[in-house]
Structures are given as C-alpha cells and as structure tokens.
Amino acid sequence: MLRKALFASLALGPVVIVLDRLELGATLLFVLACAALIPLAWLIGEATEHAARHTGAGVAGFLNATLGNAPELIIALFAVADGLTEVVRGSLSGSVVGNLLLVLGFSLLFGGHGRLDQTSSLVALALVAFATLLFLVPAIPSWSGDPDRRSLAVLSLPVTIALLLVYVGVTTLSLRRHRRLHISDAPADLGGWTLATAIVVLVLATAVTAFVAEILVGSLEHFADKAGLSDFFVAAVVVAIVGNAAEHGGAVVIARRGNVRLAAEIALASSAQVAVFLIPAVALLAWAIEPLALSFRPVELGALGGSALLAALLVGPGRSSHARGAALVAAYAGVALAFLASGDR
C-alpha cells in the first residue's frame, strides 16, 4: 500500500514544475515541492538499492553515499547559488540531528525491545562527535564578524578533506566487517531491476529532483515570511525532515515489522554519512558556485554534540526499548524549539 502511494505521488514532481511556470503563489509551491520531494527521495533510494545488487558492496556504498543523499545535496547547492548560506548549514545540521533523535527515536519507539549492533552504533556516533569537534575550527571564529567571509571558507577546506578521508577509511573497514559477518540487510521483496533500468530511473529521478529543489529553495524565504518563521528554522527542521522523509519512513516501517536493529542502523548510518560525507561534499562542491564556510552556530553545534551524547547513552549498551525511543523524540522536540527561538542571525 505504501509503495503504491509513493509511486502515485511521483506525479507531484512534474505538476510542481508546471505550476511554477504558471507563477502561482510561492507558499503553495513550497508546500507542494516539499510533498514532491518525498516520493522522489524514495525512488532514488529504491533505484540505488537495485543498482547496488549489480555492482557489489564497494560501488554500492558509493552509490548510497552520493545518490541516496541527492535531494539534500541538490537543495544545498541551489541554496548556495541563491546566497542562502544559513539555509544550507541549517538543513545539513538539522538532517544529522533529525536522524539521531527523530528517526532513531521513532524506530526504537515502534520497534520496542531488541538487540542493536553495538559496534556499528558506537562507530556512527563517534563519527558524528568527531565531525562536530572539527566543525569548531571554522565555527568559533565565525561567532564574531561576518560568518560568510572567505577566510572562513578557506579554513573549512582542511576540515572537509579530513572528514572525507575519515569517511572513506571507516566505510572501507565497515564493509569488510559486514562481509566477514555475512550480514545482508537488503530487502528480499524488491523485485529485480536490470542495471540499465536502475541507472535510467536514477538519472530521471535526480533530474526531476533538481527542478523541484530549485523551486523549493526559491520559495523558501517567502514561505518563512508568510508563516512567521525564520529561514534557519524552516531549513533546519522542515527542509531537513523533507529531504530525508522517505528514508525516515522506511526505517519506521522496518522497526514496526520487528527489525529494530536494521532500523537503528539506517538512522545512525544516515546521521554519520551526512556529518562526515555530505556536509564536506557540499562545502567542496560549493567552491564551483560560491565558497561556503562551515560557520555553524553554537545552537547547531550544541544540538549535534548533545544528540550524539544522548544517543550514545541510550543505544550504547546495545539494547532498544519504547522508553528510550520516547526520550529521543522528546529531545528532538526540545532541539526544534531551540532552533525556533534562535531565529536568523
């Protein structure tokens, strides 16, 4: 039923593109663009999963890293082009926090009691903590003066390179570990696509996502003004959730089916991937458009570090429960309120 609904809602993408040409209200376009990105993100993930079956573990990891996060990456680059640096940083930091608290929380809440992969969980949380510490290098100087000055973008370069190197190293070791343990978390009911079909779907879905993301970014400021919200809050909460919506829903469905271990893996791996791969990738690619400094606010870094610490305390022992999930969801509500109160700087 869910898959049929997602397939049907793919029509929203072309509809949004057509409506944008008709110059309808920016608020309506923002809402429709958010809705359209959800099935597109799901389709990209679905096609990536099928392509990975033909390419092996190494290329599969690369595909998941680059294409699984395509909606967030595209949104970020369009925001860079529009000079919305706070939106870029907010959506990326919000994505990490959302995965750690909201997605992981709902996974544990719906999954209940079960065993988690303790080693994998702690590695993912350590990566988020490590990234947060490195973000302090360009962030602290940005707390006085212009947070988008070029010197901070230059200072961010070694941070991005270090994070990408760590990502490659840890991903390689993780793949080897999973091969040794003979772990395969791929769903068995996907049906077989040929590699050519998967690639064509990926290209088409990514192209439509690019158009929809451009519309989303173009209407974001108008929507924020109309709703009485800051651009930062809309990016860190609304856009961050939308960009990961399909992945979030998938993790919860998996947890409800009794595989809370896999659901937790999805949430934790996604948060680590955004922190040590997507954020530095956006910062590097942004140089082709406009240099982007990783000038995260204190509230963002506090949310990142606090989320990693809380998640480590709750899932570090390798067990899940309804109460632990509820605690994580409640913590996310607190973080969202903090983002709301911080406003635009």
Secondary structure, DSSP 8 states (H G I E B T S, - for coil): -HHHHHHHHTTHHHHHHHHHHTT--HHHHHHHHHHHHHHHHHHHHHHHHHHHHHH-HHHHHHHHHHHTTHHHHHHHHHHHHTT-HHHHHHHHHHHHHIIIIIIHHHHHHHH-SEE--HHHHHHHHHHHHHHHHHHHHHHHHHTSS-TT-HHHHHHHHHHHHHHHHHHHHHHHHHHHHHHHHT-----S-S----HHHHHHHHHHHHHHHHHHHHHHHHHHHHHHHHHT--HHHIIIIIIHHHHTHHHHHHHHHHHHTT-HHHHHHHHHHHHHHIIIIIHHHHHHHGGGTS-------HHHHHHHHHHHHHHHHHHTTSEE-HHHHHHHHHHHHHHHHHHHHH---
